[in-house]
Amino acid sequence: MREYEIATILNTELDEASQVALTESIEGWIADSGGDIARVDNWGRRKLAYPIRRKYEGHYVFWYANLPPTAPAGLERQMRLSEDVIRFMITRSELIVPSEEDVENVESVEGASDDESVVSVSEVPATSTDDVPETVDSRMSSADSDLGESESVV
Amino acid sequence: MSFQRGGRRRSFQRRPRVCQFCVDNIDTLDYKNVEVLARQTGPDGKINPRRRTGTCARHQRMLARAIKRARHMALLGFDRGTWL
């Protein structure tokens, strides 16, 4: 058994019931392939960075599961056949199960992200709090903007 | 500094000497961490080169992989650098 992260973007045009049915059927595929789900991360509706199949937003759901190494191939086939799975990705994860705080941070970031150049320190997600010291972040972003200016001079 | 000997000189931007990710003791870069990843792309959405950011080879590899995964999941764009 290995730890995998199954990331999906689901169709947002479904009604509530078929939405639930879809996630349940995906969980069914995971279970059928001999996997057990450790954690589900539901981001809900999110705007896509670029349109996929003429859709501008998607419903993001992430599953963290232990799967036998043969399982992802079958899962991928299932998801590719499903019309309502707009995009998916199965990656090995060292059970980097994000904490609840991270998830909340990501959501708060979504709201404030229309002005990306001014990322206030409080919004910096700090993956596992000690990962990204906030002071360093602000220094990095200022360095970036300096470089941008020098580029235009060239 | 930028005007010397009658010509417009290419201004020199000192390269950061140390890898910020090393300084921050980061050993995993998650593709879902759009905040951090977006900062490592230029206004056109390209991944910033190491020569500009000073990122070490190991972290640049991790970064490139994370950014490419984020692009696949439409968390980051392939161009323009706009996210959301």
gemmi code that builds the backbone of each chain (N, CA, C; Angstrom):
import gemmi

chains = {
    "A": [
        ("MET", (0.842, -1.203, 0.000), (0.000, 0.000, 0.000), (0.877, 1.253, 0.000)),
        ("ARG", (0.464, 2.179, -0.828), (1.194, 3.442, -0.891), (0.230, 4.590, -0.681)),
        ("GLU", (0.818, 5.701, -0.296), (-0.008, 6.880, -0.054), (-0.129, 7.699, -1.331)),
        ("TYR", (-1.341, 7.952, -1.700), (-1.590, 8.734, -2.904), (-2.508, 9.897, -2.589)),
        ("GLU", (-2.397, 10.877, -3.445), (-3.327, 11.994, -3.385), (-4.084, 12.004, -4.708)),
        ("ILE", (-5.388, 11.930, -4.620), (-6.208, 11.927, -5.812), (-6.894, 13.281, -5.899)),
        ("ALA", (-6.460, 14.076, -6.862), (-7.006, 15.417, -7.011), (-7.985, 15.420, -8.171)),
        ("THR", (-9.136, 16.021, -7.970), (-10.117, 16.066, -9.051), (-10.729, 17.456, -9.149)),
        ("ILE", (-11.071, 17.822, -10.375), (-11.917, 18.992, -10.599), (-13.217, 18.453, -11.178)),
        ("LEU", (-14.303, 18.685, -10.488), (-15.590, 18.148, -10.914), (-16.440, 19.247, -11.542)),
        ("ASN", (-17.380, 18.799, -12.334), (-18.318, 19.704, -12.992), (-19.142, 20.455, -11.935)),
        ("THR", (-19.244, 21.759, -12.111), (-20.034, 22.534, -11.150), (-21.485, 22.684, -11.596)),
        ("GLU", (-21.767, 22.249, -12.820), (-23.120, 22.448, -13.329), (-24.084, 21.359, -12.875)),
        ("LEU", (-23.589, 20.458, -12.034), (-24.455, 19.395, -11.534), (-25.319, 19.921, -10.394)),
        ("ASP", (-26.466, 19.299, -10.215), (-27.253, 19.675, -9.045), (-26.696, 18.952, -7.821)),
        ("GLU", (-27.158, 19.407, -6.697), (-26.640, 18.914, -5.411), (-26.581, 17.388, -5.342)),
        ("ALA", (-27.682, 16.753, -5.761), (-27.781, 15.302, -5.598), (-26.766, 14.568, -6.465)),
        ("SER", (-26.651, 14.990, -7.735), (-25.718, 14.264, -8.602), (-24.276, 14.577, -8.237)),
        ("GLN", (-24.081, 15.756, -7.661), (-22.757, 16.104, -7.134), (-22.331, 15.089, -6.071)),
        ("VAL", (-23.236, 14.875, -5.119), (-22.964, 13.928, -4.045), (-22.790, 12.530, -4.612)),
        ("ALA", (-23.656, 12.190, -5.576), (-23.577, 10.859, -6.184), (-22.226, 10.661, -6.859)),
        ("LEU", (-21.751, 11.717, -7.507), (-20.465, 11.620, -8.205), (-19.320, 11.383, -7.219)),
        ("THR", (-19.276, 12.191, -6.157), (-18.193, 11.996, -5.193), (-18.282, 10.621, -4.552)),
        ("GLU", (-19.514, 10.171, -4.333), (-19.644, 8.839, -3.748), (-19.178, 7.757, -4.708)),
        ("SER", (-19.473, 7.947, -5.982), (-19.034, 6.916, -6.925), (-17.513, 6.916, -7.049)),
        ("ILE", (-16.895, 8.094, -6.957), (-15.427, 8.131, -6.989), (-14.864, 7.424, -5.764)),
        ("GLU", (-15.490, 7.690, -4.620), (-15.041, 6.998, -3.410), (-15.256, 5.493, -3.542)),
        ("GLY", (-16.321, 5.139, -4.258), (-16.565, 3.726, -4.529), (-15.445, 3.112, -5.368)),
        ("TRP", (-14.978, 3.859, -6.397), (-13.887, 3.354, -7.237), (-12.632, 3.158, -6.391)),
        ("ILE", (-12.393, 4.119, -5.512), (-11.196, 4.011, -4.672), (-11.294, 2.760, -3.798)),
        ("ALA", (-12.464, 2.564, -3.217), (-12.649, 1.398, -2.355), (-12.547, 0.106, -3.155)),
        ("ASP", (-13.144, 0.099, -4.352), (-13.107, -1.106, -5.190), (-11.695, -1.503, -5.572)),
        ("SER", (-10.841, -0.503, -5.745), (-9.471, -0.814, -6.133), (-8.621, -1.205, -4.922)),
        ("GLY", (-9.272, -1.374, -3.811), (-8.567, -1.861, -2.624), (-7.942, -0.767, -1.791)),
        ("GLY", (-8.420, 0.452, -1.968), (-7.836, 1.561, -1.229), (-8.684, 1.944, -0.031)),
        ("ASP", (-8.046, 2.566, 0.949), (-8.841, 3.153, 2.022), (-8.501, 4.628, 2.143)),
        ("ILE", (-9.530, 5.405, 2.259), (-9.395, 6.860, 2.230), (-9.033, 7.360, 3.618)),
        ("ALA", (-7.939, 8.113, 3.669), (-7.499, 8.644, 4.953), (-8.148, 9.994, 5.238)),
        ("ARG", (-8.422, 10.720, 4.154), (-8.857, 12.086, 4.371), (-9.433, 12.648, 3.081)),
        ("VAL", (-10.455, 13.448, 3.206), (-11.028, 14.119, 2.045), (-10.908, 15.615, 2.261)),
        ("ASP", (-10.543, 16.277, 1.200), (-10.393, 17.718, 1.280), (-11.281, 18.320, 0.203)),
        ("ASN", (-12.311, 19.019, 0.627), (-13.251, 19.571, -0.340), (-13.116, 21.088, -0.376)),
        ("TRP", (-12.591, 21.578, -1.482), (-12.385, 23.028, -1.601), (-13.641, 23.717, -2.093)),
        ("GLY", (-14.541, 22.967, -2.669), (-15.730, 23.580, -3.237), (-15.428, 24.265, -4.552)),
        ("ARG", (-16.279, 25.183, -4.931), (-16.154, 25.895, -6.191), (-14.930, 26.785, -6.193)),
        ("ARG", (-14.228, 26.780, -7.294), (-13.064, 27.642, -7.418), (-12.932, 27.995, -8.882)),
        ("LYS", (-12.520, 29.216, -9.124), (-12.335, 29.643, -10.498), (-11.101, 28.947, -11.064)),
        ("LEU", (-11.185, 28.488, -12.304), (-10.051, 27.839, -12.941), (-9.102, 28.902, -13.483)),
        ("ALA", (-7.824, 28.575, -13.493), (-6.840, 29.533, -13.998), (-6.981, 29.721, -15.496)),
        ("TYR", (-7.565, 28.717, -16.145), (-7.829, 28.822, -17.575), (-9.035, 27.937, -17.846)),
        ("PRO", (-9.819, 28.245, -18.878), (-11.015, 27.433, -19.100), (-10.659, 26.014, -19.533)),
        ("ILE", (-11.387, 25.047, -19.010), (-11.250, 23.657, -19.422), (-12.632, 23.225, -19.906)),
        ("ARG", (-12.684, 22.709, -21.110), (-13.952, 22.335, -21.739), (-14.990, 23.445, -21.610)),
        ("ARG", (-14.574, 24.629, -21.900), (-15.416, 25.827, -21.870), (-16.016, 26.118, -20.502)),
        ("LYS", (-15.426, 25.537, -19.474), (-15.895, 25.824, -18.116), (-14.879, 26.734, -17.431)),
        ("TYR", (-15.394, 27.668, -16.648), (-14.523, 28.644, -16.021), (-14.338, 28.393, -14.531)),
        ("GLU", (-15.150, 27.508, -13.996), (-14.920, 27.166, -12.597), (-15.134, 25.672, -12.394)),
        ("GLY", (-14.560, 25.198, -11.318), (-14.636, 23.768, -11.052), (-14.794, 23.517, -9.569)),
        ("HIS", (-15.233, 22.319, -9.292), (-15.414, 21.914, -7.898), (-14.215, 21.038, -7.540)),
        ("TYR", (-13.364, 21.544, -6.658), (-12.122, 20.839, -6.330), (-12.340, 19.896, -5.153)),
        ("VAL", (-11.996, 18.628, -5.356), (-12.025, 17.671, -4.248), (-10.718, 16.890, -4.263)),
        ("PHE", (-10.111, 16.735, -3.105), (-8.859, 15.988, -2.971), (-9.062, 14.833, -2.016)),
        ("TRP", (-8.646, 13.651, -2.456), (-8.693, 12.500, -1.557), (-7.275, 12.075, -1.213)),
        ("TYR", (-7.053, 11.758, 0.023), (-5.780, 11.182, 0.437), (-6.071, 9.745, 0.810)),
        ("ALA", (-5.408, 8.815, 0.112), (-5.781, 7.425, 0.318), (-4.568, 6.516, 0.231)),
        ("ASN", (-4.674, 5.385, 0.896), (-3.697, 4.328, 0.740), (-4.207, 3.388, -0.333)),
        ("LEU", (-3.407, 3.226, -1.372), (-3.827, 2.388, -2.485), (-2.750, 1.346, -2.774)),
        ("PRO", (-3.163, 0.180, -3.261), (-2.152, -0.738, -3.788), (-1.553, -0.119, -5.047)),
        ("PRO", (-0.283, -0.384, -5.321), (0.399, 0.311, -6.432), (-0.245, 0.085, -7.795)),
        ("THR", (-1.077, -0.937, -7.920), (-1.712, -1.190, -9.213), (-2.992, -0.377, -9.396)),
        ("ALA", (-3.462, 0.248, -8.334), (-4.780, 0.883, -8.364), (-4.875, 2.135, -9.244)),
        ("PRO", (-3.869, 3.013, -9.231), (-4.043, 4.277, -9.948), (-4.394, 4.111, -11.416)),
        ("ALA", (-3.858, 3.097, -12.081), (-4.145, 2.922, -13.503), (-5.647, 2.752, -13.729)),
        ("GLY", (-6.256, 1.896, -12.919), (-7.686, 1.664, -13.051), (-8.496, 2.893, -12.699)),
        ("LEU", (-8.072, 3.569, -11.646), (-8.781, 4.785, -11.235), (-8.742, 5.833, -12.338)),
        ("GLU", (-7.573, 5.952, -12.943), (-7.435, 6.946, -14.007), (-8.385, 6.625, -15.153)),
        ("ARG", (-8.497, 5.332, -15.482), (-9.384, 4.958, -16.575), (-10.829, 5.347, -16.235)),
        ("GLN", (-11.221, 5.029, -15.007), (-12.586, 5.368, -14.576), (-12.845, 6.863, -14.692)),
        ("MET", (-11.881, 7.646, -14.204), (-12.112, 9.088, -14.168), (-12.099, 9.676, -15.562)),
        ("ARG", (-11.282, 9.073, -16.442), (-11.227, 9.574, -17.806), (-12.572, 9.322, -18.503)),
        ("LEU", (-13.234, 8.258, -18.105), (-14.517, 7.928, -18.735), (-15.656, 8.795, -18.212)),
        ("SER", (-15.455, 9.349, -17.049), (-16.537, 10.135, -16.469), (-16.560, 11.550, -17.043)),
        ("GLU", (-17.697, 11.932, -17.568), (-17.837, 13.256, -18.169), (-17.717, 14.370, -17.138)),
        ("ASP", (-18.101, 14.070, -15.922), (-18.187, 15.125, -14.917), (-16.901, 15.326, -14.137)),
        ("VAL", (-15.903, 14.486, -14.403), (-14.572, 14.755, -13.854), (-13.833, 15.554, -14.923)),
        ("ILE", (-13.725, 16.864, -14.684), (-13.144, 17.736, -15.696), (-11.639, 17.513, -15.790)),
        ("ARG", (-11.002, 17.322, -14.650), (-9.555, 17.152, -14.619), (-9.226, 16.339, -13.380)),
        ("PHE", (-8.209, 15.504, -13.487), (-7.804, 14.752, -12.295), (-6.299, 14.552, -12.310)),
        ("MET", (-5.765, 14.220, -11.168), (-4.336, 13.942, -11.073), (-4.118, 13.066, -9.850)),
        ("ILE", (-3.401, 11.981, -10.055), (-3.084, 11.102, -8.933), (-1.586, 11.189, -8.695)),
        ("THR", (-1.205, 11.602, -7.513), (0.217, 11.742, -7.200), (0.553, 10.990, -5.934)),
        ("ARG", (1.791, 10.552, -5.857), (2.275, 9.983, -4.608), (2.380, 11.114, -3.603)),
        ("SER", (1.907, 10.863, -2.407), (2.118, 11.879, -1.386), (2.667, 11.191, -0.158)),
        ("GLU", (3.610, 11.830, 0.461), (4.198, 11.256, 1.669), (3.267, 11.564, 2.829)),
        ("LEU", (2.004, 11.341, 2.596), (0.962, 11.722, 3.548), (1.223, 13.094, 4.133)),
        ("ILE", (1.496, 14.011, 3.194), (1.622, 15.396, 3.601), (0.220, 15.927, 3.804)),
        ("VAL", (-0.484, 15.293, 4.708), (-1.878, 15.669, 4.933), (-1.897, 17.064, 5.527)),
        ("PRO", (-2.446, 18.018, 4.768), (-2.451, 19.373, 5.285), (-3.394, 19.508, 6.485)),
        ("SER", (-3.018, 20.382, 7.362), (-3.837, 20.579, 8.550), (-5.084, 21.374, 8.200)),
        ("GLU", (-6.016, 21.420, 9.105), (-7.254, 22.167, 8.870), (-6.953, 23.640, 8.605)),
        ("GLU", (-5.937, 24.158, 9.322), (-5.596, 25.577, 9.174), (-5.234, 25.898, 7.733)),
        ("ASP", (-4.457, 25.012, 7.110), (-4.040, 25.248, 5.736), (-5.240, 25.425, 4.842)),
        ("VAL", (-6.187, 24.526, 5.025), (-7.365, 24.550, 4.172), (-8.089, 25.880, 4.335)),
        ("GLU", (-8.224, 26.305, 5.564), (-8.889, 27.579, 5.814), (-8.132, 28.716, 5.160)),
        ("ASN", (-6.797, 28.658, 5.282), (-5.979, 29.708, 4.690), (-6.173, 29.781, 3.195)),
        ("VAL", (-6.200, 28.627, 2.571), (-6.366, 28.598, 1.124), (-7.677, 29.258, 0.745)),
        ("GLU", (-8.701, 29.003, 1.531), (-9.997, 29.602, 1.228), (-9.976, 31.110, 1.405)),
        ("SER", (-9.316, 31.566, 2.459), (-9.284, 33.009, 2.695), (-8.492, 33.696, 1.590)),
        ("VAL", (-7.494, 32.991, 1.080), (-6.690, 33.541, 0.008), (-7.513, 33.722, -1.258)),
        ("GLU", (-8.388, 32.791, -1.511), (-9.216, 32.870, -2.712), (-9.954, 34.188, -2.797)),
        ("GLY", (-10.518, 34.594, -1.689), (-11.314, 35.805, -1.676), (-10.490, 37.038, -1.973)),
        ("ALA", (-9.247, 37.046, -1.498), (-8.458, 38.265, -1.540), (-7.517, 38.319, -2.722)),
        ("SER", (-7.621, 37.338, -3.609), (-6.534, 37.180, -4.562), (-6.686, 38.016, -5.820)),
        ("ASP", (-7.736, 38.839, -5.914), (-7.839, 39.624, -7.143), (-6.722, 40.652, -7.215)),
        ("ASP", (-6.113, 40.987, -6.057), (-4.914, 41.816, -6.211), (-3.731, 41.043, -5.650)),
        ("GLU", (-3.059, 40.374, -6.576), (-2.054, 39.404, -6.189), (-0.731, 40.031, -5.796)),
        ("SER", (-0.507, 41.275, -6.249), (0.800, 41.868, -5.985), (0.940, 42.244, -4.514)),
        ("VAL", (-0.153, 42.588, -3.883), (-0.081, 42.975, -2.483), (-0.612, 41.827, -1.626)),
        ("VAL", (0.276, 40.924, -1.314), (-0.107, 39.830, -0.448), (0.251, 40.248, 0.975)),
        ("SER", (-0.761, 40.584, 1.722), (-0.459, 41.026, 3.073), (0.012, 39.836, 3.898)),
        ("VAL", (0.816, 40.129, 4.878), (1.505, 39.076, 5.621), (0.518, 38.111, 6.264)),
        ("SER", (-0.615, 38.619, 6.677), (-1.561, 37.761, 7.379), (-2.157, 36.694, 6.471)),
        ("GLU", (-2.155, 36.957, 5.172), (-2.765, 35.994, 4.261), (-1.818, 34.898, 3.820)),
        ("VAL", (-0.542, 35.107, 4.050), (0.448, 34.121, 3.608), (0.124, 32.780, 4.251)),
        ("PRO", (-0.054, 31.743, 3.417), (-0.582, 30.493, 3.955), (0.349, 29.735, 4.898)),
        ("ALA", (1.660, 29.898, 4.773), (2.595, 29.250, 5.682), (2.262, 27.770, 5.880)),
        ("THR", (2.617, 27.005, 4.864), (2.198, 25.608, 4.724), (2.100, 24.864, 6.041)),
        ("SER", (3.185, 24.797, 6.767), (3.077, 24.155, 8.064), (3.648, 25.079, 9.128)),
        ("THR", (3.237, 26.268, 9.077), (3.614, 27.368, 9.966), (5.119, 27.615, 10.058)),
        ("ASP", (5.918, 26.555, 10.287), (7.363, 26.811, 10.354), (7.999, 26.759, 8.969)),
        ("ASP", (7.244, 26.278, 8.002), (7.783, 26.175, 6.644), (8.152, 27.523, 6.057)),
        ("VAL", (7.223, 28.448, 6.123), (7.405, 29.716, 5.437), (7.300, 30.864, 6.438)),
        ("PRO", (8.427, 31.273, 6.954), (8.370, 32.439, 7.850), (7.856, 33.645, 7.071)),
        ("GLU", (6.949, 34.375, 7.695), (6.271, 35.425, 6.952), (7.211, 36.528, 6.508)),
        ("THR", (8.173, 36.853, 7.362), (9.089, 37.932, 7.012), (9.836, 37.619, 5.734)),
        ("VAL", (10.222, 36.380, 5.588), (10.973, 35.983, 4.408), (10.136, 36.157, 3.165)),
        ("ASP", (8.847, 35.848, 3.279), (7.961, 35.964, 2.128), (7.914, 37.382, 1.606)),
        ("SER", (7.749, 38.308, 2.517), (7.618, 39.677, 2.057), (8.925, 40.135, 1.424)),
        ("ARG", (10.036, 39.653, 1.965), (11.324, 40.015, 1.384), (11.410, 39.463, -0.038)),
        ("MET", (10.967, 38.238, -0.201), (11.051, 37.613, -1.517), (10.215, 38.351, -2.541)),
        ("SER", (9.013, 38.750, -2.135), (8.153, 39.386, -3.118), (8.710, 40.747, -3.507)),
        ("SER", (9.341, 41.440, -2.552), (9.894, 42.738, -2.902), (11.080, 42.562, -3.832)),
        ("ALA", (11.860, 41.506, -3.596), (12.981, 41.235, -4.487), (12.485, 41.008, -5.902)),
        ("ASP", (11.387, 40.294, -6.014), (10.829, 40.009, -7.328), (10.460, 41.284, -8.067)),
        ("SER", (9.813, 42.210, -7.354), (9.363, 43.398, -8.043), (10.562, 44.247, -8.470)),
        ("ASP", (11.613, 44.266, -7.640), (12.827, 44.985, -8.036), (13.355, 44.461, -9.360)),
        ("LEU", (13.369, 43.132, -9.431), (13.910, 42.499, -10.629), (13.051, 42.824, -11.828)),
        ("GLY", (11.768, 42.879, -11.606), (10.866, 43.198, -12.705), (11.209, 44.548, -13.309)),
        ("GLU", (11.521, 45.511, -12.429), (11.841, 46.840, -12.915), (13.121, 46.823, -13.743)),
        ("SER", (14.121, 46.126, -13.213), (15.397, 46.119, -13.921), (15.226, 45.504, -15.301)),
        ("GLU", (14.328, 44.544, -15.380), (14.084, 43.886, -16.671), (13.600, 44.885, -17.711)),
        ("SER", (12.735, 45.797, -17.277), (12.164, 46.730, -18.238), (13.198, 47.745, -18.714)),
        ("VAL", (14.235, 47.969, -17.889), (15.281, 48.915, -18.281), (16.106, 48.333, -19.418)),
        ("VAL", (16.314, 47.039, -19.351), (17.189, 46.367, -20.323), (16.724, 46.601, -21.752)),
    ],
    "B": [
        ("MET", (23.798, 55.427, -12.027), (24.407, 54.135, -12.373), (23.947, 53.660, -13.730)),
        ("SER", (22.681, 53.950, -14.013), (22.210, 53.423, -15.281), (22.620, 54.304, -16.463)),
        ("PHE", (23.080, 55.545, -16.202), (23.573, 56.391, -17.285), (25.070, 56.582, -17.129)),
        ("GLN", (25.830, 56.042, -18.033), (27.279, 56.155, -17.962), (27.852, 56.201, -19.355)),
        ("ARG", (28.883, 57.014, -19.523), (29.602, 57.120, -20.798), (28.642, 57.229, -21.971)),
        ("GLY", (27.682, 58.123, -21.801), (26.830, 58.448, -22.937), (25.837, 57.379, -23.353)),
        ("GLY", (25.933, 56.228, -22.753), (24.987, 55.187, -23.151), (24.172, 54.743, -21.969)),
        ("ARG", (23.066, 54.164, -22.246), (22.230, 53.664, -21.165), (22.759, 52.292, -20.779)),
        ("ARG", (23.301, 52.204, -19.578), (23.940, 50.952, -19.173), (22.913, 49.980, -18.630)),
        ("ARG", (23.190, 48.753, -18.908), (22.364, 47.693, -18.359), (22.556, 47.697, -16.846)),
        ("SER", (21.500, 47.912, -16.131), (21.667, 47.985, -14.677), (21.879, 46.584, -14.125)),
        ("PHE", (22.768, 46.507, -13.187), (23.146, 45.203, -12.658), (22.328, 44.893, -11.415)),
        ("GLN", (21.669, 43.784, -11.465), (20.886, 43.361, -10.308), (21.644, 42.243, -9.617)),
        ("ARG", (22.043, 42.502, -8.385), (22.825, 41.473, -7.702), (21.975, 40.237, -7.475)),
        ("ARG", (22.536, 39.124, -7.780), (21.823, 37.868, -7.609), (21.767, 37.497, -6.130)),
        ("PRO", (20.599, 37.076, -5.661), (20.540, 36.648, -4.267), (21.491, 35.467, -4.088)),
        ("ARG", (22.241, 35.475, -3.038), (23.281, 34.467, -2.877), (22.749, 33.152, -2.339)),
        ("VAL", (21.697, 33.234, -1.566), (21.231, 32.006, -0.937), (19.818, 31.676, -1.386)),
        ("CYS", (19.555, 30.388, -1.363), (18.246, 29.889, -1.753), (17.256, 30.159, -0.634)),
        ("GLN", (16.190, 30.883, -0.981), (15.212, 31.224, 0.058), (14.565, 29.985, 0.656)),
        ("PHE", (14.400, 28.958, -0.151), (13.739, 27.760, 0.366), (14.639, 27.035, 1.354)),
        ("CYS", (15.958, 27.115, 1.105), (16.894, 26.514, 2.055), (16.845, 27.289, 3.366)),
        ("VAL", (16.838, 28.614, 3.246), (16.791, 29.457, 4.432), (15.555, 29.121, 5.266)),
        ("ASP", (14.444, 28.862, 4.569), (13.193, 28.592, 5.275), (13.062, 27.138, 5.678)),
        ("ASN", (14.076, 26.327, 5.341), (14.063, 24.925, 5.739), (12.878, 24.155, 5.177)),
        ("ILE", (12.629, 24.352, 3.900), (11.472, 23.719, 3.274), (11.901, 22.429, 2.605)),
        ("ASP", (11.241, 21.329, 2.925), (11.613, 20.100, 2.224), (10.471, 19.477, 1.425)),
        ("THR", (9.302, 20.083, 1.467), (8.276, 19.690, 0.505), (7.631, 20.951, -0.049)),
        ("LEU", (7.350, 20.909, -1.337), (6.620, 22.015, -1.957), (5.339, 21.425, -2.520)),
        ("ASP", (4.240, 21.839, -1.970), (2.960, 21.287, -2.389), (2.416, 22.099, -3.559)),
        ("TYR", (1.898, 21.385, -4.562), (1.383, 22.108, -5.733), (0.119, 22.888, -5.408)),
        ("LYS", (-0.515, 22.596, -4.281), (-1.741, 23.310, -3.922), (-1.449, 24.642, -3.250)),
        ("ASN", (-0.184, 24.868, -2.921), (0.183, 26.103, -2.237), (0.399, 27.208, -3.271)),
        ("VAL", (-0.694, 27.671, -3.825), (-0.634, 28.578, -4.966), (0.057, 29.892, -4.624)),
        ("GLU", (-0.135, 30.352, -3.416), (0.498, 31.588, -2.961), (1.998, 31.581, -3.213)),
        ("VAL", (2.637, 30.551, -2.709), (4.092, 30.473, -2.801), (4.530, 30.258, -4.245)),
        ("LEU", (3.814, 29.419, -4.953), (4.206, 29.088, -6.322), (4.049, 30.280, -7.250)),
        ("ALA", (2.950, 31.021, -7.079), (2.693, 32.145, -7.969), (3.789, 33.194, -7.822)),
        ("ARG", (4.375, 33.272, -6.644), (5.436, 34.238, -6.422), (6.693, 33.849, -7.198)),
        ("GLN", (6.796, 32.592, -7.568), (7.987, 32.133, -8.282), (7.785, 32.107, -9.788)),
        ("THR", (6.739, 32.782, -10.244), (6.554, 32.916, -11.683), (6.535, 34.400, -12.027)),
        ("GLY", (6.947, 34.684, -13.248), (6.980, 36.070, -13.692), (5.606, 36.548, -14.070)),
        ("PRO", (5.502, 37.817, -14.509), (4.200, 38.353, -14.899), (3.589, 37.604, -16.086)),
        ("ASP", (4.433, 36.909, -16.845), (3.915, 36.143, -17.978), (3.587, 34.706, -17.591)),
        ("GLY", (3.790, 34.366, -16.325), (3.457, 33.026, -15.872), (4.591, 32.028, -15.987)),
        ("LYS", (5.724, 32.479, -16.506), (6.869, 31.567, -16.624), (7.534, 31.374, -15.263)),
        ("ILE", (8.121, 30.230, -15.096), (8.856, 29.955, -13.858), (10.118, 30.821, -13.854)),
        ("ASN", (10.328, 31.540, -12.753), (11.504, 32.389, -12.671), (12.773, 31.539, -12.695)),
        ("PRO", (13.777, 31.992, -13.455), (15.010, 31.202, -13.545), (15.825, 31.309, -12.260)),
        ("ARG", (16.627, 30.303, -12.030), (17.472, 30.277, -10.833), (18.415, 31.455, -10.805)),
        ("ARG", (18.885, 31.853, -11.986), (19.867, 32.942, -11.998), (19.258, 34.221, -11.469)),
        ("ARG", (17.944, 34.303, -11.484), (17.313, 35.505, -10.963), (16.946, 35.364, -9.491)),
        ("THR", (16.536, 34.181, -9.099), (16.024, 34.027, -7.749), (17.033, 33.468, -6.775)),
        ("GLY", (18.089, 32.836, -7.303), (19.093, 32.268, -6.414), (18.686, 30.945, -5.808)),
        ("THR", (17.581, 30.392, -6.253), (17.118, 29.115, -5.728), (18.128, 28.014, -6.050)),
        ("CYS", (18.362, 27.123, -5.103), (19.322, 26.045, -5.342), (18.717, 25.012, -6.278)),
        ("ALA", (19.568, 24.156, -6.830), (19.115, 23.206, -7.842), (18.014, 22.305, -7.305)),
        ("ARG", (18.187, 21.834, -6.092), (17.226, 20.897, -5.526), (15.861, 21.553, -5.392)),
        ("HIS", (15.851, 22.756, -4.850), (14.568, 23.423, -4.656), (13.962, 23.875, -5.978)),
        ("GLN", (14.804, 24.219, -6.930), (14.264, 24.611, -8.233), (13.552, 23.430, -8.893)),
        ("ARG", (14.099, 22.241, -8.729), (13.450, 21.050, -9.266), (12.090, 20.836, -8.606)),
        ("MET", (12.091, 20.949, -7.267), (10.836, 20.764, -6.545), (9.819, 21.803, -6.976)),
        ("LEU", (10.311, 23.023, -7.121), (9.449, 24.136, -7.494), (8.853, 23.919, -8.885)),
        ("ALA", (9.719, 23.512, -9.813), (9.251, 23.317, -11.186), (8.175, 22.244, -11.217)),
        ("ARG", (8.410, 21.172, -10.487), (7.418, 20.093, -10.471), (6.101, 20.596, -9.882)),
        ("ALA", (6.180, 21.311, -8.784), (4.964, 21.792, -8.124), (4.197, 22.751, -9.026)),
        ("ILE", (4.929, 23.641, -9.699), (4.256, 24.614, -10.562), (3.577, 23.897, -11.722)),
        ("LYS", (4.261, 22.891, -12.273), (3.676, 22.179, -13.408), (2.438, 21.401, -12.976)),
        ("ARG", (2.479, 20.855, -11.784), (1.287, 20.163, -11.278), (0.158, 21.152, -11.054)),
        ("ALA", (0.495, 22.297, -10.491), (-0.530, 23.311, -10.242), (-1.157, 23.773, -11.548)),
        ("ARG", (-0.343, 23.850, -12.600), (-0.883, 24.244, -13.898), (-1.859, 23.195, -14.407)),
        ("HIS", (-1.496, 21.954, -14.238), (-2.370, 20.890, -14.714), (-3.735, 20.964, -14.032)),
        ("MET", (-3.730, 21.282, -12.745), (-4.981, 21.347, -11.998), (-5.617, 22.733, -12.071)),
        ("ALA", (-5.192, 23.523, -13.035), (-5.770, 24.862, -13.273), (-5.719, 25.751, -12.037)),
        ("LEU", (-4.703, 25.516, -11.203), (-4.511, 26.409, -10.057), (-3.619, 27.576, -10.466)),
        ("LEU", (-2.754, 27.305, -11.445), (-1.917, 28.343, -12.031), (-2.130, 28.284, -13.536)),
        ("GLY", (-1.965, 29.442, -14.175), (-2.119, 29.454, -15.619), (-0.822, 29.063, -16.304)),
        ("PHE", (-0.914, 28.759, -17.597), (0.291, 28.482, -18.372), (0.889, 29.775, -18.914)),
        ("ASP", (0.105, 30.831, -18.883), (0.629, 32.112, -19.340), (0.016, 33.235, -18.501)),
        ("ARG", (0.499, 34.413, -18.752), (0.008, 35.638, -18.106), (0.200, 35.656, -16.594)),
        ("GLY", (0.424, 34.500, -15.972), (0.676, 34.499, -14.541), (-0.540, 34.863, -13.727)),
        ("THR", (-1.681, 34.975, -14.352), (-2.866, 35.301, -13.584), (-3.379, 34.055, -12.901)),
        ("TRP", (-3.668, 34.182, -11.659), (-4.323, 33.072, -10.979), (-5.510, 33.666, -10.268)),
        ("LEU", (-6.611, 33.187, -10.551), (-7.918, 33.678, -10.103), (-8.264, 35.050, -10.646)),
    ],
}
model = gemmi.Model(1)
for chain_id, residues in chains.items():
    chain = gemmi.Chain(chain_id)
    for i, (resn, *xyz) in enumerate(residues, 1):
        res = gemmi.Residue()
        res.name, res.seqid = resn, gemmi.SeqId(i, " ")
        for name, pos in zip(("N", "CA", "C"), xyz):
            atom = gemmi.Atom()
            atom.name, atom.element = name, gemmi.Element(name[0])
            atom.pos, atom.b_iso = gemmi.Position(*pos), 0.0
            res.add_atom(atom)
        chain.add_residue(res)
    model.add_chain(chain)
structure = gemmi.Structure()
structure.add_model(model)
structure.setup_entities()
